């Protein structure tokens, strides 16, 4: 294999903003934020809107997640017509 073409994997914390669930895994994603994890170490933090902890396919429950008022904006725009 060619040297220096593969990304560097490191420990990263992904945090689900809709359910306040977080998990530690390896990733190549860069982040400017960091968080102190349960083991006392500090890791880069990646915030996501939906994860397996809040997605209806995995939970079996329908849950409306409104990121930034998009649903309300859509309803206001098409309610007049």
C-alpha positions in Angstrom: 0.0 0.0 0.0 1.1 3.6 -0.5 2.3 5.4 2.6 0.6 8.5 4.0 -2.7 8.2 2.0 -4.8 6.8 4.8 -6.6 9.0 7.3 -5.6 9.0 11.0 -8.3 7.5 13.2 -8.7 8.8 16.8 -11.1 8.6 19.6 -14.1 10.9 19.2 -17.3 11.5 21.2 -20.6 11.8 19.2 -23.4 13.5 21.1 -27.0 13.2 20.0 -28.6 16.6 20.6 -32.2 15.4 20.5 -31.8 12.8 23.3 -28.6 13.9 25.1 -27.0 10.5 24.4 -23.3 10.3 23.8 -20.9 7.5 22.8 -17.2 7.2 22.3 -15.9 5.7 19.0 -13.1 6.1 16.5 -13.4 8.5 13.6 -11.4 10.8 11.2 -13.7 13.8 11.7 -12.1 16.9 13.1 -13.7 19.1 15.7 -12.9 22.4 17.5 -15.0 21.4 20.5 -14.0 18.9 23.2 -15.6 17.1 26.1 -14.4 15.3 29.2 -15.4 11.7 29.0 -16.3 9.2 31.8 -12.7 7.9 31.9 -11.3 11.4 32.7 -9.8 12.0 29.3 -10.7 14.8 27.0 -11.9 13.9 23.5 -13.1 15.9 20.4 -16.9 16.4 20.4 -19.1 15.9 17.3 -22.7 17.0 17.7 -25.4 15.1 15.7 -29.1 15.7 15.4 -30.1 12.1 15.2 -28.4 8.9 16.2 -29.5 5.3 16.8 -30.6 6.3 20.2 -33.3 8.7 18.8 -34.0 7.5 15.3 -37.5 6.0 14.9 -36.2 2.9 13.1 -34.2 1.8 16.1 -36.5 3.1 18.9 -39.8 2.0 17.4 -41.3 5.4 18.4 -42.1 8.3 16.1 -40.5 11.5 17.4 -40.6 14.9 15.8 -37.2 16.6 15.8 -37.4 20.3 14.7 -34.0 21.5 13.9 -34.0 25.3 13.8 -37.8 25.8 13.3 -37.9 24.3 9.8 -41.3 22.7 10.3 -42.8 25.9 11.5 -41.3 27.9 8.7 -42.7 25.4 6.2 -46.2 25.5 7.7 -46.2 29.3 7.7 -45.1 29.5 4.1 -47.8 27.1 2.8 -50.6 27.9 5.2 -51.6 31.0 3.2 -52.0 29.2 -0.1 
